[in-house]
C-alpha cells in the first residue's frame, strides 16, 4: 500500500523535473537563456515544444518567430529561416509577428540570397497588406534599391567611403 502512495508522489515529481509541466512562458525564458548561452539547438527544441504543445498561447507565435530568427541570425541557414517565417504566417496569421516575418523573408531573399524576384514578391505583398506598419518605409527603401550595390545608394554611400 505504501508503495502505491509513494509512486503517486514520485511520478509527478519526476515528470515536473523533466519539464513536462512547464508553462509556455517558462519554456520561452529557458529557450532565451539557452540561445544566449550558445545552445541554439536546445533553444530550438524548447521553442518547438511551445509551438507544438501550447499552440493557443500568446507565446506560440513569438516562439515560431524566434525559431526563424535563430535559423537566420545564429545558424545562417537562410532557406530554413524562410521556411520558418512561413510557418509564422501560416500557423499564426493574426499575430503581430506576421508582417515582420514577411519583411524578413524579403530581406533574406534580397540581401543574403540575391534572389531579387522573390524579394520583390515578398516586399510587394508587404506594401499591399501593411501600409500603416512601422516597417513600411524600410520596405519601400528596399524595393527602391533592390539589387543595387551600397555604393550606388545615396543614403548609404558614406558606408563605402
N, C-alpha and C positions, 0 to 999 in steps of 0.2 A: 504494500500500500504506500509506504513512504517513497518507494522508487517512482511510482506514478506521479506523486506530488512534486518530487524533485525534478522530474522531466518537464512538468508544466512550468517550472521556474527556469530551468537551464535552457531549454529550447528557445524561448523568446529572447533571453539574454544573448545567446549565440547569434540569433538572427539579427538582433539590433546591432551587435558588434560588427556584423558583415555589411551593415549599411542598407539592409533591405527596407528599413522603415524610415530612411532619411527623407526629409521634405525636399521639394524641388529647390527651395531657397538654399538649404544646406548643401545639396549636391552642386549647385551653381557656385557657391562660395568656395567649396572644395576644389572644383574644376579651375577656378581662377587662381587659386593658390598653386595648384599643380602646374598650370600653364606658366605662371610667373617664375616657378622654380625650374622650368625647362622640361617638365614631364608632360609634353604635349599629348602623347598617346594616352596617358592616364586621364588627362583633361578631356580628351575626345570621348573616351568611354563614359565618363561621368555625364557629360553633356548629352550624349546619345541616350543615356538612361532617362534623363529628363524628358527628352523628346518622345521616347517610347512609352514611358510609364506615367508621365504627367502631362499628357497631350493638351488638356484643357487649362493647365496652369498658366498664369501670366509669364512665367519664366520660360515656357516651352519655345516660343518664337525667338526669344533672346538667346536661348541655348543653341537653337539651329543657326542663328546668325553668327554666334561665336564659333561654332564649328566651321562655318565657311571662312571666317576671319583667320582661324588657326591654319587652315589649309593655304590661304593666301599669304598671310604675313609670316607665319612661323615655318611652314613647310615648303613654301614657294611652289606648291602644286596647283598651278593656275587652272588647269582643266577640272580638277576635283573641286576647287573653290567655286568655280562657275556652277557646277552641278549642285553644290550645297546651297548656294544662293538661290538656285531654282527651287529647292525644297522649301525655303522660306516663303517664296511667292506662292507655291502650290499648296503647301500644307497649312499656311497661316496667312491667307490672302488679305485679312483685315488688320494685320499687325502693323505697327509703326516701322518695323524693320523692312517692309517690302520696298518702299522707294529707295532706301539705302542699298538694298540688295540689287535692285535694277541698276542703280548708278555704278555699283562696284563691278557688276558684270561688264557694263560698257567700258569702264575704266581699265579692267584687266584685258579685255579684247583690244583696246586701243594702245595701251601703254606697255603691256607685258607680252602680248601675243602678236601685235601688229596686224590684227585682223580688223581692218578699218570698216569693212562692210558690216560685220557683226556688231562692232562698236556703234556704228551709226544706227543700226536697227534698235539696239537697246536704248541708246540716248534719245532717239526719236519717240520711242514708247514712253520714256520718262517725261519728255516735254508735253506730250499729249495728255498724259494721265495725271501729272502733278505740277500744274502751272503755278501753284502757290507754295511749293515746297522750298525749304531753305537751300536745297542744292540746285535749284532751277538755274541760277546764274552760272554755277560751275558747269552744269551740263551744256548750257549754251556756249560757254567758252570752249569746252572740249569739242563740241561739234564744229565750231567756227575754225578751230585749228587742227582738226583731225588729220593725222598723217604728216603734219609739218614738224620740222626739226625745231628744237628750242631756240636756236639762233634766228629762226625765221618768225618768231612770235614776239612782237614788240614789247609786250608786258613782261616777257621773261628773258629778253635779250641780255640783260645785265648779269644773268647767271653764268653765261658763257664768256663774258668779257674778262 
